[in-house]
Amino acid sequence: MDEKDFIALALVRLDRAKELYNEAKELVKMDSYKSANNRAFYAIEKCIKALLATQQMDVETHNGAVSQFNLLFIHRENAGFTKFDYQKITKADRIRNASDYDDFYIVNKEETKELLEFVKDFLKRTEEYISKTA
C-alpha cells in the first residue's frame, strides 16, 4: 500500500470508530452498560488503528495496537496525545475485558459514562490529527 492507501484506510477506520461510539451511546440509553463498554473500547481501538495507518502501520492485535500507539503518539511531542490517554485506554481495555468475560462483573454506570466522554474527546482529537495528515 502507498501513502494514499494508508490515509484512505485511516479514514475508513475513523468512520467505523464513530459508528461504534454511536452504538455505545445507544446502548447506554437502553441501560446495556456492559455492551456499551465493549463498543466504547472498540471505538478507541479503531481510532488507534486509524492513527497507526497515518504512520503506514497496520497491527493485528489490541495489545500490539496500543503498544505502537504508545511508542508513536504518546512519547512524541506535539502529537496531541498524552500519558493520561494511555492510562484511559488501558483502563477501557480492562473494563471491556471484565464486561465481556467476567460473569460477576458489576457495571459502574458512571464509569461507563466517563468512558464515553473520553471516547468522544479521543475521537475528536483523532479526527483532527488525521485531517492535518491527509
N, C-alpha and C positions, 0 to 999 in steps of 0.2 A: 504494500500500500504506500502511496505517496502522501505528502503533507495534506493535500486537499481531501484525500480519503479519510485521514485521521480527523480532520476538522469536521467533516460530514458525520463521522462516527460519534464524535463528541456531541454534536447537536442532536442526533438521534437518542443518545443516552440521556441527555438533558431533558428532552421531551418525555422520555419514559420516567425519569425521576419526578417530573411534575405530575404525571398520571398517578404514580404511586403515592405521592403526597396527598393528592386529592382523594384517593381511595382511603387513605388513613384518616383524613378529616371526616369522611362519610361514616367510617366505622366507629369513630368516637361518638358521632351523633346517635348511633344505634347501640351505644354502650358496649361495643365489642372491642375492649381495650387491648386484649392480647393480640388480636388480629391487627389492630391499629399499630401496635408496637412493631409487628412484623413488617408491615408496609412502610412504616416510617424508616426503619433501618434500611430496607432495600432502596428507598428513595436516596438515602445518604450514599449507599454503595454505588448507585448509578451515577450520582454526582461525582464521586471519587473516580469512577472509571471514565467518565467524561473528561475530567481534568487530566487523567493519565493519557488519554487519547491526544490531548493537545501537545503532549510530550512524545508523541508517536510510540506510545507504550500500551500494551494490552496485557492484562493479568487475569488468570483464570479464577483464583480463589479469593475469598473475602479477606483472609489474613494477608495474602500477597498484595492485594489492592491497598489495604490500609497501611501496610509497611512501606510500600512505594510512595503513597501519598505523604506519609510522614517524612520520608527522605527528600522528596522532590518539592514539597509545598510547605511543610511546617518549618523545616530547617533553612528555608530560603527566604531571605529578606524581601519584602515588598510583594510577596505572592498573595497577600491578603488573608492568610490563614495562620492560626496560632496554635500553641500547645493546648490552649483551652479547647479548641476544636477537636484536637486529637483525643483529649480526655472525654469529651462528649460523645465522640464516635465510638470509642471503646466501651463506654457505658451503654450506649444504644445497642451495641452488639451483645453485651451481657443481658440486657433486658429482653432483647429478641430471643436469645437462646432460652432464657427462663420461660418466656411466654410460649415458645414453641414446644419445649421439651419437658418442662417441669410440671407434672400434673397437679402439684400442690402449690404452685406459684400463685400468690395473691397479688393481683394487679393493683398498683397505686395509680389511681386516676389522675392525680396531679402530676405525677411523674410522666405519664403518657402525654398530657397536655404540654408540659415543659419540653418534652422531646419534639412534639410537633412545632413548637415555636422555634426550636433550634433548626429543625429541618427547613422551615420557611426561610430563615435567615441564611442558612448554608446554601440553599437553592439560589437565592438572590446573588450571593457572592460568587457562586459557581458560574452563574449566567454572566455576571459582569466580567469575570476572568476570561471566559470563552469569547465574549464579544470583543475584548481587547486583542485576543489572539487571532481571531478569524479574519 
